[in-house]
Amino acid sequence: MKNRLDEYQVRAYALSWYSKSVLTDEDLATIDGWYSAEEDEETEEDTENSNSDFAEDVTTDTEKEN
């Protein structure tokens, strides 16, 4: 289910079942773990790439003419 729906949809669906006492706290923790792990991976990738993107020297057209 987590691959076909957005995170907010999965969480809303799970909370509706939780309120009916079909899901337990343990089930909600499992669902939370799906998205917490993905957020950590994306954060690590973003920080690795963010610094190297701006490492190149940038010249403008006016600098090339001089």
N, C-alpha and C positions, 0 to 999 in steps of 0.2 A: 504494500500500500504506500510506503514512503517514497517509492520511486515514481509513482504515477501522479501524486498530488503535491501541492505546495505545502510547506511546513505548517502554515497557519491553518490549512484545511485539515491536515492530519491531527493537529492539536485540538481543533474545535470538535472534530469527530470523536476523538478519544475522550474529551471532557464530557460530551453528551452521554457516552456510554458509562463514564465514571459516575456521573450524577444519577444514573439508573442502577448503580451498584453492580454493574457487569464487569467493569475493570477495577483493578486494585491499585493501591499506591505503587506497588512494584511494577505493574504494567505501565503506569505513567512515567516512572523512572526509566524504564527501558526505552520508551518513546523519546524522552528527553535526551537520553544517551545517543540516540541516532543523530540528533541535530547538534548536540554539543561537540561531538567528535568531528563532524564535518566543518563546523565553524572554526575549530582550532586548526585544522589542516589548511583552510583557506587563509587564515591569518598568517600562518607561517610562510605560505607561498607569497603572499602579498608583500611581506617585509623583506623577503629575499630578493624580489624583483624590483622593488621600488627604488632602491639606492642605485642599482646598476643602470637603470633607464636614463639617468641624468648625468652619467659619468662622462659622456662625450663632450668635446668642446663644440660650441655652437658659434658659427660665424654668420653675420648678416650680409646682405648684398652690398652695403656701403663699405664694409670692411674688406671685401674682396676687390673692390675697385681701387682702393688705396694701395 
